[in-house]
């Protein structure tokens, strides 16, 4: 294996840090997995709060638009959750479907 390809492999491994649950303490492994997810949720929450502030400030239709967003957002979340459920659950079935 050439040095260049080995360096590339090491660089990819550093970028794609994996959490190894076989080694280390359980609480630290859980925290290492949970912190990025927590940050993503907080950023999503901040985005939604700022979005609603701007929607509420639309002249003449701000309150109506804010009500529409408040009504549609949970519906979109439910649709997305079911899509993820069936996508994740159905993915293992596809390789055996052709047999």
PyMOL commands that set and color helices and strands:
alter all, ss='L'
color gray80, all
select helices_A, chain A and resi 3-15+26-56+62-97
alter helices_A, ss='H'
color red, helices_A
deselect
rebuild
show_as cartoon
